[in-house]
Amino acid sequence: MSGGWPGGQACLPAAQMALDLVNNRTDILPDYELELIHYDSMCDPGEATKLLYDLLYTEPIKIVLMPGCSSVSTLVAEAARMWNLIVFSYGSSSPALSNRQRFPTFFRTHPSATLHNPTRVRLFQKWGWTKIATIQQTTEVFTSTLDDLEERVKEAGIEISVRQSFLTDPAVAVKNLKRQDARIIVGLFYETEARKVFCEVFKEKLYGKKYVWFLIGWYADNWFKIKDPAINCTVENMTEAVEGHVTTEIVMLNPETVRGASNLTSQEFLAQLMSRLGGKNPEETGGFQEAPLAYDAVWALALALNKTVSPLRVKGWALEDFNYNNKEITAEIYRALNTSSFEGVSGHVVFDAQGSRMAWTLIEQLQGGSYKKIGYYDSTKGNLSWYGNDKWIGLGPPADQTKVIEEFRYLSQKLFVSVSVFAGLGILLGIVCLSFNIYNSSVRYIQNSQPYLNNMTAVGCVLALAAVFPLGIDGLHIQKSQFPVVCQFRLWLLGLGFSLAYGSMFTKIWWVHTVFTKKDEKKEKRKHLEPWKLYATVAVLLAIDVLSLLIWQIVDPLHITVEKFTKEAPKEDLDVLIQPLLEHCSSEKMNTWLGVVYGYKGLLLLLGIFLAYETKSISTEKINDHRAVGMAIYNVAVLCMITAPVTMILSSQQDASFAFASLAIIFSVYITLVVLFVPKIRRLITRGEWQSEQQDTLKTGSSTNNNDEEKSRQLERENRELQKIIQEKEERVTELRHQLAERQALRSRRRPSVQNQNQNHSVPSSQAEPPSYSPATDKQSLPPSFSNSSNLYQGEGKLSRNNCHNSRLPLLYK
């Protein structure tokens, strides 16, 4: 029986050892002798093709082909089915070889490279990593391995955030890993490229306590110390860069002292192998790690062939009847290998449905320049055996990404307490003013200020000040579920407070403007406006606010939203970033609702300013404090129009926004209360107009006030009468001037004829009279007022009408 064997320095002696033991065993293929024909393909597919041709077309007939490298196995296994040959590899790890449609007769004692992936995923879960990065050399074995890893981490809820690849130069790929903040990095590349990668890793400082590298475990133990002309890093640089990395390696030597099918322990096998190698350094001998796999591959094949003897004999066949056209014998060998299960020097040998070896995985870590075993993983049972001797540069396993700590920004408690004190004092002041107004509501001076409207103003001021407290309450004081309730309190207290306080003042100033801008006959009627109409006006304004707020809360209720800011680095040297967060009261269409409310309130404020300006010089006894109301409206309007846009701009700055809004409320309320109520309190104190005092004092003060009002009205009436008289006189004078102008035009047309008469009779012009001029007739034609006025100018000279020249007439009306 013959087998084809392309290459292997340490694997070939191991296979020959196994073959010798098999041939010496009487219980295994006693009627046959196995022969090993070997060539070295040097892992070159082209050379392997030539060798395959030689093996197939030279005697004896080969029953099994046993390639080593993945690239050679791919070519051989895909072609072998044409000759009905079983392909059995001892060193191929490419996941692509697990494709049964493409490689139907392929088996291997070397596990697939994908066997590393369950171990890697288990370690990711053990250390709490949910985000990894990968860098691979662009070859089929690593690409397929990475595709399998991507599927497994996806099932485990782990994300591959960065995936880089390179062909020969890894510099750009490593820089991309650094730029994208990769922390847990899986590297898939051959040993020579590994040195290039970690030289770039050293240059980019992609190592240390923030990073963990996962590499393939079948490199030589001193791979990073080997001088390589392809890199420009020293051994010290490489040693520093690779410190702490983790490797996963298929267990190729049974760690337990058990005797398997060959009646050898793993240590006895190593001793015999070293003897055959002539004492060569294992680290310098190619294929030394895979030697146990080659040894067990020969034993697996021998046991499978031994298992086929009886079934073939029943069918009238024998192994020596095999040829390249005999599918039945190939099928029996396939079934025997597929059901193989025995203890070998590499561990328990068993194959999965794809013909790949199932094995344990060894986990090692480079600590102080040498590899230390830190655990084993059995992927078939999901069992992790952990030694607990893993060592890290930092305090423990690093984070899989820069750890982001969410930190809420809360209002400064000093600011909140300070503003709350002022708000509390303002509420106390509002209660005092309200009590004063109610207690002295029967005093005539208080009655003339519409005390019920002032009471509404005081209540509105107290509600507005009460809104300061929920404005300053945030997640530091309450739970997240309670925050929407606080949002509602903010909106309703401020809305109702504004409606009551400003609405009552607006009603006063609107009534005063309405009364004193109408005609006299209507004004007299409006002076007796019933108080309930004023209260109804306030009620309408309040109802509009209540209705709009109800619609807002039903259609689009307020809820908590969280604003995220740019991440900040802490002052300490920690691998964390601070993510500032700020809670807001908001709704889905917040800008729309604010636009409606601000637009409506803004119009009221502008109209209030206009009415206050128009009525600043008016005096009335019905509302004796309307000037103070106008002053309060000015202040409230200015503060509100400034505060509303500024608070929207400063919404991301909790301290500034709260300070601006709350102080605007406090100042508005304080100014309103002081302007409206302090003068009344001062007047009642200084003049003694208290409710408990004698009524004559009240009457005196009231009569004095009434006299002043009556005098003012009388002067206004006289002024209007005089203005009418003046207007009539001006109209009469205008009429007379128009008549005089007509007469002068008539005389100018008659003058040329008169001059001609004077020339003919040689009469001096000084003694001549105009034709048909009759003083009496002319006098009669003038209006009485004109003739009477002309008499006024007959003074000391006693001028007669005959001696009065026409040129003097205009002087009478200048």
Secondary structure, DSSP 4 states (H G I P E B T S, - for coil): -EEEEE--TTHHHHHHHHHHHHHH-SSSSTT---EEEEE--TT-HHHHHHHHHHHHTSSS-EEEE---SHHHHHHHHHHHGGGT-EEEESS---GGGG-TTT-TTEEESSPPGGGHHHHHHHHHHHTT--EEEEEEESSHHHHHHHHHHHHHHHHTT-EEEEEEEESS--HHHHHHHHHTT--EEEEE--HHHHHHHHHHHHHHT--STT-EEEEETTS-TTGGGS--TT----HHHHHHHHTT-EEEEE--S-SS----TTS--HHHHHHHHHHHHTS--GGGSTTTTTHHHHHHHHHHHHHHHHHHHHHHHHTT--GGG--TT-HHHHHHHHHHHHT-EEEETTEEEEB-TTSPBP-EEEEEEEETTEEEEEEEEETTTTEEEE-S----SSSSSPPSSPEEEEEE----HHHHHHHHHHHHHHHHHHHHHHHHHHHTTTSHHHHTT-HHHHHHHHHHHHHHHHTHHHHH--TTTS-GGGHHHHHHHHHHHHHHHHHHHHHHHHHHHHHHHHHHTS-HHHHHHHTT--HHHHHHHHHHHHHHHHHHHHHHHHHS--EEEEEE---B--SSS-SEEEEEEEEEEE-TTHHHHHHHHHHHHHHHHHHHHHHHHHTTT---SSSTTHHHHHHHHHHHHHHHHHHHHHHHHTTT-HHHHHHHHHHHHHHHHHHHHHHHHHHHHHHHHHH---TTS-HHHHHHHHHHHHHHHHHHHHHHHHHHHHHHHHHHHHHHHHHHHHHHHHHHHHHHHHHHHHHHHHHHHT--TTT---TT--HHHHHHHS-HHHHHHHHTT--TT---STT--GGGGGGGG-
